[in-house]
Amino acid sequence: MASTGLQLLGLLLAVMGWVGGALVCAAPLWRVSAFAGGEIVIAQVLWEGLWMTCLSQSTGQIQCKTYDSTLALPISAQVSRTLSVLSLLLCLFALLLGVAGAKCTKCLGEGAYLSKARLARVAGALFFFSGLLYLIPICWTAHAVVRDFYDPNVAAPLKRELGPALYLGWGAGILLVVGGALLNAGSSPPGVKATPTFGGGGRSNPLPVGGTT
């Protein structure tokens, strides 16, 4: 059925967005040092993420270090951590509901069509909400990077540029939103299902009283 294919496509896109979001959350590539001044020789490149910073030398050596204190981080970084982790946990819960409510699975047994449809729709809504929630720290960080880059009061060594993780984060968030919408659209409650009858001994199409064969 078309709804089953739409449901599976939505679940697949949501899972891809969840995996991509987890990788982006762990990657120290959210912000990269910008060379906006008169610097010509670039000896070091600084990468900053939610959990660690990495320093790349011109020789190819990379050194990474986790942040010493969570409370010492800016409020934006702490909120970004919280929203990202919360979004990924909601995706995990939505994945369990989506698998249980998928039409191609038998987690709830035969005949539980209405319950499976409700579970799948809840899973789609959770994926959709998780995608929006995940896009908040991505957009917030990108806005802060662009604002500081064009701020003349920020010294050139402190300016940053958008890291590749932000672009991947936008993609992951969009996959979650689109996947959740498709999963929800393909999980409408089923109507009355007619059972096809082969031969004359089926019970699904009883003859009316007084009818003739």
KOLTORGU-235190 format. One record per residue: x, y, z of N, C-alpha, C in turn. Coordinates in pm, whole numbers, plus 50000, padded with zeros to 5 digits. Example, Ala and Ser with C-alpha at 12.3 -4.5 7.8 and 13.67 -1.06 7.14 Angstrom:
2
     n_u     n_v     n_w    ca_u    ca_v    ca_w     c_u     c_v     c_w
   51319   49431   50780   51230   49550   50780   51320   49670   50780
   51285   49775   50708   51367   49894   50714   51290   50003   50787
***
This chain:
213
     n_u     n_v     n_w    ca_u    ca_v    ca_w     c_u     c_v     c_w
   50084   49881   50000   50000   50000   50000   50087   50125   50000
   50028   50234   49943   50103   50359   49934   50132   50416   50072
   50035   50403   50166   50055   50456   50300   50167   50383   50373
   50179   50253   50348   50289   50178   50411   50424   50225   50359
   50434   50248   50229   50559   50299   50173   50592   50437   50226
   50490   50523   50239   50512   50657   50294   50556   50650   50438
   50500   50556   50511   50537   50537   50651   50682   50492   50665
   50721   50395   50583   50858   50345   50588   50958   50451   50543
   50921   50529   50440   51010   50637   50394   51030   50741   50503
   50920   50778   50570   50933   50874   50679   51018   50822   50793
   51001   50693   50827   51080   50635   50934   51228   50628   50896
   51256   50596   50770   51394   50590   50723   51461   50727   50726
   51391   50830   50679   51447   50965   50681   51470   51013   50824
   51376   50980   50912   51391   51021   51052   51511   50953   51118
   51531   50826   51088   51646   50754   51144   51777   50814   51091
   51780   50846   50962   51899   50910   50904   51926   51044   50971
   51821   51121   50995   51838   51249   51065   51886   51231   51207
   51836   51126   51274   51879   51100   51412   52026   51062   51418
   52070   50974   51329   52211   50934   51327   52300   51054   51293
   52258   51131   51192   52337   51249   51156   52341   51350   51269
   52229   51367   51337   52227   51460   51450   52318   51417   51563
   52327   51287   51588   52417   51237   51693   52563   51263   51656
   52598   51243   51530   52734   51268   51486   52769   51416   51495
   52674   51500   51455   52698   51645   51461   52712   51690   51606
   52632   51635   51694   52639   51674   51835   52775   51642   51895
   52834   51531   51855   52963   51490   51911   53082   51554   51840
   53063   51604   51720   53176   51655   51640   53220   51792   51691
   53351   51814   51702   53402   51946   51744   53421   52039   51624
   53321   52050   51540   53334   52125   51415   53223   52228   51400
   53175   52281   51511   53067   52377   51505   53118   52515   51465
   53232   52552   51517   53290   52683   51486   53438   52665   51454
   53486   52740   51358   53626   52733   51319   53685   52873   51324
   53810   52883   51364   53875   53013   51376   53879   53084   51242
   53846   53213   51244   53843   53295   51122   53968   53380   51115
   54017   53399   50996   54136   53480   50974   54092   53606   50900
   54033   53697   50979   53976   53818   50920   54071   53936   50923
   54183   53922   50991   54277   54032   51000   54379   54029   50888
   54497   54078   50918   54602   54081   50818   54694   53961   50825
   54643   53848   50877   54724   53729   50891   54744   53664   50755
   54866   53630   50726   54900   53567   50599   54941   53423   50621
   55025   53398   50719   55070   53264   50749   54975   53201   50851
   54911   53093   50814   54817   53023   50902   54888   52901   50959
   54921   52907   51086   54993   52797   51150   54900   52706   51228
   54789   52762   51278   54699   52684   51361   54554   52714   51324
   54472   52613   51332   54329   52627   51309   54257   52569   51430
   54169   52648   51490   54097   52607   51610   53955   52567   51574
   53917   52444   51616   53781   52395   51597   53713   52388   51733
   53588   52433   51738   53514   52433   51863   53381   52361   51845
   53348   52277   51943   53221   52205   51941   53149   52221   52072
   53049   52138   52095   52973   52145   52220   53047   52081   52336
   53137   51987   52307   53200   51910   52414   53350   51925   52419
   53413   51971   52312   53560   51980   52311   53606   52081   52207
   53733   52114   52215   53799   52197   52115   53917   52120   52058
   53947   52142   51932   54059   52077   51866   54147   52182   51800
   54276   52164   51812   54373   52254   51752   54449   52179   51645
   54437   52227   51523   54504   52163   51409   54628   52243   51372
   54742   52176   51373   54868   52239   51337   54890   52231   51187
   54975   52319   51137   55009   52317   50994   55085   52191   50957
   55144   52124   51054   55216   51999   51028   55122   51880   51013
   54991   51900   51040   54895   51792   51032   54859   51732   51165
   54924   51772   51271   54896   51721   51404   54770   51787   51461
   54684   51708   51522   54559   51758   51580   54555   51720   51727
   54527   51816   51811   54515   51795   51954   54375   51838   51998
   54306   51749   52066   54170   51777   52113   54166   51774   52265
   54081   51858   52321   54071   51870   52466   53925   51902   52501
   53872   51827   52597   53736   51854   52643   53737   51978   52732
   53621   52040   52744   53611   52159   52827   53630   52122   52974
   53703   52206   53045   53735   52176   53184   53612   52182   53274
   53524   52278   53249   53408   52296   53336   53285   52327   53251
   53178   52257   53280   53053   52283   53209   52991   52415   53254
   52998   52444   53382   52940   52567   53434   53014   52691   53387
   53140   52676   53346   53216   52790   53298   53185   52825   53152
   53110   52738   53085   53076   52764   52946   52971   52874   52936
   52963   52941   52822   52855   53040   52804   52718   52976   52812
   52619   53058   52841   52483   53008   52853   52436   52946   52722
   52477   53007   52611   52436   52954   52480   52488   52812   52459
   52612   52786   52502   52668   52652   52486   52597   52551   52575
   52564   52591   52697   52494   52500   52788   52353   52468   52737
   52284   52569   52687   52149   52546   52633   52156   52460   52508
   52258   52483   52424   52273   52403   52302   52297   52257   52336
   52379   52233   52436   52400   52095   52481   52269   52030   52525
   52196   52102   52609   52072   52046   52664   51971   52016   52554
   51951   52110   52463   51852   52091   52358   51892   51980   52262
   52021   51971   52230   52067   51867   52139   52048   51728   52198
   52089   51711   52323   52075   51581   52388   51928   51545   52406
   51845   51644   52446   51702   51618   52463   51638   51578   52330
   51677   51643   52222   51624   51609   52091   51660   51466   52051
   51784   51427   52074   51828   51292   52039   51758   51186   52124
   51735   51216   52251   51663   51120   52336   51518   51106   52293
   51455   51216   52253   51319   51209   52201   51313   51127   52072
   51418   51140   51990   51424   51061   51867   51433   50912   51897
   51509   50877   52000   51520   50736   52038   51384   50681   52082
   51312   50758   52163   51180   50716   52207   51084   50708   52089
   51093   50806   51998   51007   50804   51879   51039   50686   51789
   51165   50647   51781   51202   50532   51699   51139   50404   51753
   51139   50387   51883   51077   50268   51942   50927   50265   51913
   50862   50381   51926   50719   50387   51897   50692   50366   51749
   50780   50421   51664   50760   50407   51521   50773   50263   51473
   50870   50191   51529   50886   50050   51492   50768   49968   51542
   50722   49997   51664   50608   49923   51717   50480   49954   51640
   50467   50076   51590   50346   50115   51521   50350   50101   51371
   50461   50055   51316   50470   50039   51171   50377   49928   51124
   50320   49949   51006   50225   49851   50954   50292   49720   50915
   50422   49724   50888   50491   49603   50845   50544   49521   50961
   50522   49565   51085   50568   49490   51201   50448   49427   51273
   50476   49331   51360   50371   49262   51435   50398   49269   51584
   50445   49388   51628   50479   49403   51769   50357   49396   51858
   50244   49445   51812   50123   49447   51893   50026   49336   51857
   50070   49244   51773   49984   49133   51736   49894   49167   51619
   49823   49068   51574   49732   49084   51461   49607   49159   51505
   49560   49244   51418   49434   49313   51441   49443   49442   51520
   49561   49478   51570   49574   49602   51648   49605   49719   51555
   49523   49735   51453   49550   49838   51354   49537   49978   51411
   49433   50001   51489   49410   50134   51543   49519   50174   51642
   49560   50082   51728   49665   50111   51825   49798   50137   51755
   49829   50059   51652   49953   50080   51578   49951   50214   51505
   49837   50251   51452   49827   50380   51384   49850   50495   51481
   49795   50483   51600   49815   50589   51700   49962   50598   51741
   50025   50484   51764   50166   50486   51800   50251   50548   51691
   50224   50512   51566   50302   50566   51455   50283   50716   51440
   50160   50763   51461   50135   50907   51451   50203   50983   51564
   50203   50926   51683   50276   50988   51794   50425   50992   51764
   50478   50884   51707   50620   50880   51671   50653   50986   51566
   50565   51002   51467   50588   51106   51367   50587   51245   51427
   50495   51270   51520   50490   51400   51585   50615   51424   51670
   50665   51319   51736   50786   51333   51817   50908   51360   51729
   50918   51290   51617   51028   51317   51525   51022   51460   51472
   50904   51505   51437   50886   51641   51387   50928   51743   51493
   50881   51723   51616   50916   51815   51725   51066   51808   51755
   51125   51688   51750   51268   51673   51776   51350   51747   51672
   51306   51743   51545   51377   51816   51441   51376   51965   51465
   51260   52019   51503   51253   52162   51534   51338   52196   51655
   51334   52108   51754   51414   52130   51875   51563   52125   51843
   51603   52036   51752   51744   52024   51717   51793   52144   51637
   51705   52205   51559   51744   52319   51477   51768   52445   51560
   51713   52449   51682   51730   52569   51765   51876   52595   51798
   51954   52499   51855   52095   52528   51883   52178   52550   51758
   52140   52483   51647   52214   52503   51523   52199   52647   51476
   52075   52694   51468   52050   52831   51422   52103   52934   51522
   52094   52903   51650   52143   52995   51753   52294   53012   51740
   52366   52900   51726   52511   52908   51711   52551   52981   51583
   52482   52953   51474   52513   53020   51347   52490   53170   51359
   52381   53209   51424   52353   53352   51442   52462   53419   51527
   52505   53352   51634   52609   53409   51719   52741   53423   51644
   52775   53324   51561   52900   53329   51485   52898   53445   51385
   52789   53460   51313   52778   53568   51214   52777   53704   51283
   52707   53714   51394   52700   53842   51467   52837   53883   51516
   52912   53791   51576   53045   53825   51627   53144   53851   51514
   53124   53786   51400   53218   53805   51289   53212   53948   51235
   53092   54005   51231   53077   54140   51179   53077   54247   51288
   53100   54205   51411   53106   54301   51521   53246   54363   51528
   53260   54493   51509   53394   54554   51513   53457   54552   51652
   53376   54532   51755   53430   54530   51891   53493   54396   51927
   53472   54294   51844   53532   54163   51869   53668   54158   51799
   53771   54123   51876   53906   54118   51820   53914   54009   51712
   54001   54032   51615   54015   53939   51502   54050   53797   51546
   54138   53777   51645   54169   53638   51685   54050   53565   51749
   53949   53641   51794   53834   53579   51859   53717   53555   51764
   53730   53600   51640   53623   53580   51543   53622   53435   51496
   53503   53385   51467   53486   53248   51422   53402   53246   51294
   53413   53135   51223   53333   53112   51104   53246   52988   51125
   53147   52972   51037   53057   52858   51048   53133   52730   51016
   53126   52633   51107   53191   52505   51085   53105   52411   51003
   53163   52307   50947   53085   52213   50865   52977   52139   50943
   52994   52126   51074   52892   52056   51153   52759   52131   51153
   52762   52263   51141   52638   52340   51137   52558   52308   51011
   52627   52298   50898   52557   52266   50774   52498   52124   50781
   52576   52031   50837   52524   51895   50853   52409   51892   50954
   52417   51979   51055   52310   51986   51153   52180   52036   51092
   52189   52133   51001   52069   52178   50931   52008   52063   50851
   52094   51988   50784   52043   51874   50708   51978   51769   50795
   52040   51740   50911   51983   51641   51003   51849   51687   51058
   51840   51815   51093   51714   51867   51144   51603   51862   51041
   51636   51894   50916   51536   51889   50809   51491   51745   50785
   51584   51650   50790   51546   51510   50773   51450   51465   50884
   51474   51509   51005   51384   51473   51115   51245   51533   51095
   51241   51658   51052   51112   51724   51033   51034   51658   50918
   51102   51638   50805   51035   51577   50689   50998   51432   50718
   51090   51358   50781   51060   51219   50814   50943   51206   50910
   50938   51293   51011   50826   51290   51104   50694   51323   51037
   50696   51421   50944   50573   51457   50873   50525   51343   50784
   50617   51277   50714   50578   51165   50629   50528   51046   50710
   50594   51020   50823   50550   50910   50909   50411   50937   50963
   50384   51060   51000   50252   51094   51050   50147   51085   50940
   50182   51130   50819   50086   51128   50708   50054   50986   50662
   50154   50896   50672   50132   50759   50628   50075   50668   50734
   50038   50723   50849   49989   50641   50960   49847   50677   50998
   49767   50712   50899   49628   50745   50927   49555   50621   50976
   49455   50638   51062   49381   50521   51111   49318   50445   50996
   49327   50314   50996   49273   50235   50886   49122   50235   50884
   49064   50221   50765   48920   50209   50751   48878   50064   50763
   48759   50035   50722   48708   49898   50727   48779   49816   50621
   48839   49710   50663   48916   49627   50571   48830   49510   50524
   48818   49498   50396   48742   49386   50338   48837   49272   50312
   48799   49155   50361   48882   49036   50342   48842   48966   50214
   48932   48953   50119   48895   48886   49994   48864   48739   50019
   48766   48688   49944   48722   48549   49959   48753   48473   49832
   48816   48360   49846   48848   48274   49733   48769   48145   49749
   48681   48116   49653   48595   47998   49664   48461   48033   49724
   48376   47938   49736   48241   47964   49785   48224   47944   49932
   48332   47904   50006   48313   47874   50147   48355   47986   50239
   48379   48108   50185   48425   48217   50271   48313   48273   50355
   48350   48331   50471   48252   48389   50562   48245   48541   50551
   48334   48600   50471   48339   48745   50468   48225   48806   50391
   48160   48732   50301   48051   48784   50221   47927   48696   50238
   47859   48701   50349   47744   48613   50371   47629   48653   50281
   47550   48554   50241   47435   48578   50154   47321   48637   50236
   47244   48727   50180   47129   48781   50253   47024   48674   50276
   46941   48697   50374   46834   48600   50405   46738   48591   50289
   46710   48469   50245   46620   48447   50134   46683   48460   49999
   46816   48480   49995   46886   48495   49869   46906   48362   49803
   46939   48366   49680   46965   48246   49601   47108   48241   49560
   47159   48123   49540   47295   48105   49497   47301   48109   49346
***
